[in-house]
Every structure is written in C-alpha cells, then in structure tokens.
C-alpha cells in the first residue's frame, strides 16, 4: 500500500531546519572540517550523523527496543523512580498505546534524523553533479544512512518514508514496496561508496551488512503479522553480502569481548558501523554505561559525580537462558561474554558475614583511581566500588581510593538496609521493583575521557559489527539446510573470545533454537533482541510481566501526535492494526 504523508507530526520546518550553531557543535571528527565547498559538505553531513545520538539514546530507540523484548525490564523503582507516566511498564508488557511517550520520542528523533539526511542530500547533489568528488562520496554516505534509518522505521512501525525533495510530501511505503525501496537505495551506492571511512561513517562494508539484515528480515517486513516464509533467494543474498565482508579481509573478531564497548573501541577491527562519540563538543555521554547500574554505585573514583540510575535489569527469563545452556556450571565460569571480573576483590575480603556498612570501615582494599574498573557484563549480588563519606567525598587511602562493597543509599524504606544486593527477581511488584531488584548489565565502559564520569564519552555505540555478519550467514545457511556451514559460522563467533578464560566451547550441533539462544548471548543489550525475537517466532512468548500474545503488537503504534499532525490530509497516515 502506498500513501503520502509528512514524515512526522512536527512541521517540516522543525524537522528540516536547525541553527548554524548546531551545525558547528555536531562536527564528529577532523575529517568533517573544511572551508568553502568542503565546509558545506561537512556542515551538511554532520547534523545527520550527529542526530544518531538522539535517535539511539537510552530513552529513545535503545530503550524502546530493549524494554519491548525479554532482555530488559524497567519497573517503578521503589515507587519513586522511572515511572515516567508508565511508558516503560507498558512497552515491556506490550500494552503500548499511541500516546506512549517512549514510542513518540523515538519516532520524532528518528524522523528528524531522516529529514537531516534529505537536507544533506539536497546540498550535496548539485556539488556532486559539478564534479566535486568529496561531495559525491558524502552523497553516497547520506543515501546509505537514510536507508539505514528507514530500515529502523520499517522494523518498528512497518513503514518507510520516500522523499526526494524537501518541497514535496513524503510517500509512505509498506510491505514489499518498502523492502524494495530500501534495497534499491542500498544497491545504488554499494559499488561506489567509500570502503575506508568507518566505523563512524557509512562504508561499503556497512552497506553490505545492512543489505544482509534487510534480506534476512525481508519475510517479516513483507508480512509483519504472518509466519515468515524465508525465501531461498533472500537467504542466498544474505550469504552473498556477508561473504563480501568476510572475504574483504578488513575485519576481525575481537579476542576480548568487552574491548568492543571500551574507550578505544573506534579502532576495534570488529566494528563496521557505530555511533561515533570521539571529539564531540557537547551532549555526548555515558548513558549506555550508567542506565542499568545501581544508583548507589560510584564506578569512577576519579569522577565524584559518576553514578548509576537503577534503570533496567535483565529479566529472570533471559538470565535463565544462560543457566539452562550451561547447566550445573555458573555462566560466569563458562562464557567470557557473560561476565568480566574487573574489581578483583581480594579473597580475604569476599566473606561479608556479620558485616554491614555501619561496621565495615576496615573492610576495603586500595586502588589508584585510574586503575579501577567495575565488573562488566551481567552483574549479580553485591558489587564493589568507591564509597563516599558523610560530606560527599570519596574515602581515600595511601594507595589511592578505598573500594568497598556498595552501600544502599538510594531509595526508601526497605531499600535503605545494608548493601546493594542485586537479585534475580525483578518485576512490577513492590519487592520486584526495589532499587536493588534485578541483575544489571554493565556492557559499556564508563569512559575515562569524561570529565565527570557520566557526561562526555569516547565510547562509540556499536550499531553493526563483524560477529553479526557471521551469525547472519549462519542463519541463512541454516534456513537453507546447510547445517554444517551454519555450525561452523556460529562456532567461529563463540570461540573467538580468546583473550581470557573461560573461552566458550564450540557446540557440537545447531538448530534454530540454539542459534536464537546464541544471538542472545552474543548481542545482549545491543538493540537487536526484539527484531530477532520476531524473526525467530518468540515475540508472542510469555515472560516476566508480559502475557500478551497479539501478533499485531509486533509493530509499535504510530504516535497519535503524528496522526493528528497529518489530519489535514485524511487517510494518508493510517494507524497500525491492533491499536
């Protein structure tokens, strides 16, 4: 079905115009700085790339994808924190309505992002036609970025926006028309786009990876409420484009899993496309690092203001996928992707029997601030970090700073009783909503380049990486019946994290259930789970605080503000089924 519509509830002038000040502040790196035509080129693409932060921030698309899946749950913490009009509760339970603010803000930021690519395209097209090679290359990047953003709208709302002039009204495409449009956009630049400007810029490898994603999910996008029929032709194309990336020899799997999410990850050979945070002048931060961390925890001794927010936890359902996979062996002792022990608590201090924050003043160890790192991966039990005195200063010692078991200081009532003790149980009950309820995810590093620990960061947010290329090829092979080839690709990813024990052992066999589980282990907390659940037929499953089985809830509702904003053209923007 084809309709025409303005691409957001906001006026086109709001989406397509911004101040010169913003253009200067959104410069991403030295490659986007120039004079004359070069300045026009950099000034046009910087807002489009820079807007990715707002699109993917934790309270927009990152949170929408995470909380809607079985990976993440965000209860009303202690009856005081994170209610926010109930938007996270509804998205997790799949009781979302068209007025849900998480859905609305994600839609708005994403459509603004699309608009900024169009504005860049309009600036770059005449420059490229006049023979400016730099403009031509930037034009290819903006078309690829626009296709990527439209794939996000297709994935979440089942529609894309086709618009070639800011003076025209957008054409809305759905189903096969949407798939064909994104495909044509990516193919139009696949052979001519640069192959060396990543990972913070669109490259040929990124385009090949996005084509692979598109073909892998095409069956869902063509019929979002039906049972996906994975065509052989689509799977062949997945294999073709993943082969292109693998055979290019430009990428490698990171031996240390958590290096993928550290300060220097921009140079990690596994990253293909990322939200580049290097050299940004304002408003970039550690939000992906601090959102899930206990609010009573101070992860950077050198940064007095760095803390967590007691945001989302993983559900017990997702945690149990790890437990069931490894049986009697603790996942932390079987898979280096699950956990990394950075705090290095001395053995003689681990026993906290009889201790509480009121009598443990001598139960600490010393470490230099710049050498301390909190544990990474899935955090359970009592974490360790710096502690503040009654005046708000960190306790110090001869070697630097004292590292204690974390004292519960955030919340009220039963929350303020001893140490932070992260539990598996987390739900919407009073007990399950306590500030310490739920195992947390510490995947992204608290950046050492940040002047205060929370704001500013050099850690790029990973949007596409090499491991996904192998996993997509494994899935395509498996759906074609090549079990041996699929198993080899899946095990390539599993066994590649060789920097430290425990190295996950190769699996002896593969099927769709095992591959789905492995996607969860490799890519948890990266914004892929909802899409994978839908493709593998698990989005209608029941999990903690979610019993809805309505297939029409695979897509989110179109925000009511967008529908109202398009009411001057009746019938152009039609609400998704089920809302």
URWOWO-V375391 format. One record per backbone hydrogen bond with DSSP energy under -1.0 kcal/mol. CO is the residue of the C=O (numbers start at 1). NH is the residue of the N-H. If there is no record, write none. Layout:
BEGIN
<<CO & NH> <CO & NH>>
END
This chain:
BEGIN
<<3 & 172> <11 & 15> <12 & 16> <13 & 17> <19 & 23> <20 & 24> <21 & 25> <22 & 26> <24 & 27> <29 & 32> <30 & 33> <35 & 38> <36 & 40> <37 & 41> <38 & 42> <39 & 43> <41 & 45> <42 & 46> <45 & 49> <46 & 50> <47 & 51> <49 & 52> <50 & 53> <51 & 55> <52 & 56> <55 & 61> <57 & 60> <57 & 62> <60 & 64> <61 & 65> <62 & 66> <63 & 67> <64 & 68> <66 & 69> <66 & 72> <73 & 313> <75 & 77> <76 & 79> <77 & 80> <77 & 81> <81 & 77> <83 & 86> <84 & 87> <86 & 90> <87 & 91> <88 & 92> <89 & 93> <90 & 95> <97 & 100> <98 & 560> <100 & 104> <101 & 105> <102 & 106> <103 & 107> <104 & 108> <105 & 109> <106 & 110> <107 & 111> <108 & 112> <109 & 113> <110 & 114> <111 & 115> <112 & 116> <113 & 117> <114 & 118> <115 & 119> <116 & 120> <117 & 121> <118 & 122> <119 & 123> <120 & 124> <121 & 125> <124 & 128> <125 & 129> <126 & 130> <127 & 132> <128 & 131> <132 & 136> <133 & 137> <134 & 138> <135 & 139> <136 & 140> <137 & 141> <138 & 142> <139 & 143> <140 & 144> <141 & 145> <142 & 146> <143 & 147> <144 & 148> <145 & 149> <146 & 150> <147 & 151> <148 & 152> <149 & 153> <150 & 154> <151 & 155> <152 & 156> <153 & 157> <154 & 158> <156 & 556> <160 & 173> <162 & 171> <165 & 168> <170 & 5> <171 & 162> <172 & 3> <173 & 160> <174 & 177> <175 & 179> <176 & 180> <177 & 181> <178 & 182> <179 & 183> <180 & 184> <181 & 185> <182 & 186> <183 & 187> <184 & 188> <186 & 189> <186 & 190> <189 & 192> <189 & 193> <194 & 204> <199 & 274> <203 & 207> <204 & 208> <205 & 209> <206 & 210> <207 & 211> <208 & 212> <209 & 213> <210 & 214> <211 & 215> <212 & 216> <213 & 217> <217 & 221> <218 & 222> <219 & 223> <223 & 226> <229 & 231> <231 & 235> <232 & 236> <233 & 237> <234 & 238> <235 & 239> <236 & 240> <237 & 241> <238 & 242> <239 & 243> <240 & 244> <241 & 245> <242 & 246> <243 & 247> <255 & 499> <256 & 259> <257 & 260> <258 & 261> <259 & 262> <261 & 445> <262 & 265> <264 & 267> <265 & 268> <268 & 271> <269 & 252> <270 & 466> <273 & 463> <273 & 464> <275 & 461> <284 & 456> <286 & 289> <286 & 290> <287 & 291> <290 & 309> <291 & 311> <293 & 310> <294 & 297> <298 & 386> <300 & 303> <303 & 306> <313 & 73> <315 & 319> <316 & 320> <319 & 323> <320 & 324> <321 & 325> <322 & 326> <323 & 327> <326 & 329> <330 & 333> <331 & 334> <331 & 335> <335 & 338> <338 & 378> <340 & 342> <340 & 376> <346 & 349> <347 & 350> <352 & 355> <356 & 359> <360 & 363> <362 & 364> <365 & 403> <367 & 401> <368 & 371> <369 & 372> <376 & 340> <377 & 442> <379 & 440> <381 & 422> <383 & 406> <385 & 404> <387 & 395> <389 & 392> <393 & 389> <395 & 402> <397 & 400> <400 & 397> <401 & 367> <403 & 365> <404 & 385> <406 & 420> <412 & 415> <413 & 416> <415 & 417> <418 & 408> <422 & 381> <429 & 433> <431 & 434> <433 & 78> <434 & 437> <436 & 423> <439 & 314> <440 & 379> <442 & 377> <454 & 286> <461 & 275> <464 & 272> <464 & 273> <465 & 468> <466 & 470> <467 & 471> <468 & 472> <469 & 473> <470 & 474> <471 & 475> <472 & 476> <473 & 477> <474 & 478> <475 & 479> <477 & 482> <478 & 481> <481 & 483> <482 & 486> <483 & 487> <484 & 488> <485 & 489> <486 & 490> <487 & 491> <488 & 492> <489 & 493> <490 & 494> <491 & 495> <493 & 496> <496 & 498> <502 & 336> <511 & 515> <512 & 516> <513 & 517> <514 & 518> <515 & 519> <516 & 520> <517 & 521> <518 & 522> <519 & 523> <523 & 526> <528 & 532> <529 & 533> <530 & 534> <531 & 535> <532 & 536> <533 & 538> <534 & 537> <538 & 541> <543 & 546> <546 & 543> <550 & 553> <551 & 554> <559 & 563> <560 & 564> <561 & 565> <562 & 566> <564 & 567> <566 & 569> <569 & 572> <576 & 579>>
END
